[in-house]
Amino acid sequence: MKTAFITGASSGIGRAAAVALGKAGFKLVLTGRRRERLEELARELADVPTHLLTFDVRDRAAVDAAVASLPAEFADVDVLINNAGNAHGLGPIQQGDPADWDAMLDGNVKGLLYVSRAILPAMTRRNSGHIINIGSIAGHETYANGNVYCASKAAVAALTKGMRLDLLPHHIRVAEVNPGAVETEFSEVRFKGDTQRAAGVYQGYEALRAEDVADLLAFMVTRPAHVNIAEVLILPAAQGAATVIRKE
């Protein structure tokens, strides 16, 4: 039974990915900052072997310690899904909050690097592995007031390509999934708990659900070893571009 390591598994796409990969026959290492949510998910996945790790991907020492603590039956990670990330604020660059910038760059870019760096030695030693980074349409299409968030996801796109090149000799597949509008806690975090404003992002059309992205991830990681679905843009049918959405 293969092992999948999922960051940000306590909610949204990460949580849905855990359910989908559990159904696909993977053992799961579920990571996040909210232990109670991870425990709730583990109970839901009662028939799936799971191991829980609680840490913040922005804390390199905590990442290294958590990965080093994996028991033998979960230590050989076959699939890494770098899902943890965040968006904070939506406004012009001259009004940006440096604390928000730090949170996005530390989580979306450095966190991805820290986790990958901790997992990769075992993958390269085995000459086997599969990494999927969760990017965004925002990484390929900058929009007004998105500045630093878009920059962080553009960095994910560049890192994914670089990782794929560097890890090619080790038979490690590296891919990126770029969702458009997905109805999760994403907007509530971006708007700092303003649930009314967050809900407005998804009104008037049918956004993607976390399960839609999770189905795609499960498909990608179950392809034959000679197949790498390297880059996917997944949008709701009502979305034509980052800020162009057809509303009824």
Buried (B, 14 or more C-beta within 10 A) or exposed (E): EBBBBBBBBBBBBBBBBBBBBBEBEBBBBBBBBEEEBBBEBBEEBEEBBBBBBBBBBBBBEBBBEBBEEBEEEBBBBBBBBBBBBBBBBBEEEEEBEEEBBBBBBBBBBBBBBBBBEBBBEBBBEBEBBBBBBBBBBBBBBBBEBBBBBBBBBBBBBEBBBEBBEEBEEBBBBBBBBBBBBBBBBBBBBBBEEEEEBBEEBBEEBEBBBBBBBBBBBBEBBBEEEEEBBBBBBBBBEBBEEBBEBEEE
